[in-house]
Amino acid sequence: MSAGRTGMAALMALPGVHRHVTSVAERTAEIARQIAPVQTGHYRESVHVVTTPTGAAVVADVEYATAVEADHGTLSHALHQT
């Protein structure tokens, strides 16, 4: 199992791969902000990309983000449009 993780880390360390993954994550975040339900705008404004040496993730970090995602599937829908 660790060999696979090591291999994935090596793959993600390649500048072109990491750049592409980050680009897809940024586009997904952009779409998520466009389609996010808005009452106060806090959820939409909290959508952003977190990068690490081995990848990137789109997150919404307001305390009620899980409830919004459960009701609307914003991040999931955005990923499918990327």
C-alpha positions as semicolon CSV with decimal commas, in nm:
position;residue;x (nm);y (nm);z (nm)
1;M;0,000;0,000;0,000
2;S;0,277;0,248;0,081
3;A;0,438;0,182;-0,257
4;G;0,119;0,308;-0,422
5;R;0,116;0,617;-0,206
6;T;0,482;0,677;-0,282
7;G;0,409;0,638;-0,652
8;M;0,117;0,879;-0,634
9;A;0,328;1,131;-0,444
10;A;0,597;1,103;-0,711
11;L;0,338;1,149;-0,986
12;M;0,186;1,453;-0,816
13;A;0,534;1,599;-0,765
14;L;0,566;1,640;-1,141
15;P;0,503;2,010;-1,211
16;G;0,270;1,948;-1,504
17;V;0,054;1,698;-1,316
18;H;0,021;1,910;-1,003
19;R;-0,050;2,217;-1,215
20;H;-0,326;2,031;-1,404
21;V;-0,487;1,895;-1,086
22;T;-0,479;2,242;-0,929
23;S;-0,626;2,393;-1,247
24;V;-0,917;2,147;-1,243
25;A;-0,974;2,219;-0,874
26;E;-0,975;2,597;-0,939
27;R;-1,226;2,556;-1,223
28;T;-1,444;2,335;-1,001
29;A;-1,436;2,597;-0,725
30;E;-1,530;2,868;-0,974
31;I;-1,831;2,667;-1,093
32;A;-1,931;2,586;-0,735
33;R;-1,932;2,956;-0,646
34;Q;-2,146;3,029;-0,952
35;I;-2,410;2,766;-0,868
36;A;-2,401;2,792;-0,488
37;P;-2,728;2,873;-0,316
38;V;-2,712;3,219;-0,162
39;Q;-2,884;3,350;0,147
40;T;-2,601;3,547;0,304
41;G;-2,320;3,468;0,059
42;H;-2,099;3,322;0,332
43;Y;-2,114;2,967;0,192
44;R;-2,033;3,084;-0,161
45;E;-1,745;3,298;-0,034
46;S;-1,603;3,006;0,166
47;V;-1,554;2,785;-0,142
48;H;-1,182;2,767;-0,220
49;V;-0,900;2,534;-0,321
50;V;-0,656;2,382;-0,076
51;T;-0,337;2,248;-0,233
52;T;-0,084;2,010;-0,088
53;P;0,230;1,859;-0,239
54;T;0,021;1,555;-0,336
55;G;-0,300;1,711;-0,466
56;A;-0,572;1,970;-0,441
57;A;-0,919;1,979;-0,289
58;V;-1,217;2,208;-0,326
59;V;-1,363;2,292;0,013
60;A;-1,634;2,508;0,162
61;D;-1,542;2,580;0,520
62;V;-1,833;2,760;0,679
63;E;-1,962;2,560;0,973
64;Y;-2,287;2,470;0,791
65;A;-2,121;2,365;0,463
66;T;-2,206;1,998;0,517
67;A;-2,577;2,082;0,544
68;V;-2,566;2,296;0,229
69;E;-2,384;2,019;0,042
70;A;-2,634;1,759;0,165
71;D;-2,928;1,972;0,047
72;H;-2,786;2,108;-0,279
73;G;-2,480;1,902;-0,379
74;T;-2,303;2,217;-0,495
75;L;-1,947;2,082;-0,494
76;S;-2,055;1,750;-0,645
77;H;-2,248;1,922;-0,925
78;A;-1,956;2,154;-0,993
79;L;-1,715;1,863;-1,022
80;H;-1,940;1,696;-1,279
81;Q;-1,939;2,014;-1,488
82;T;-1,561;2,041;-1,493
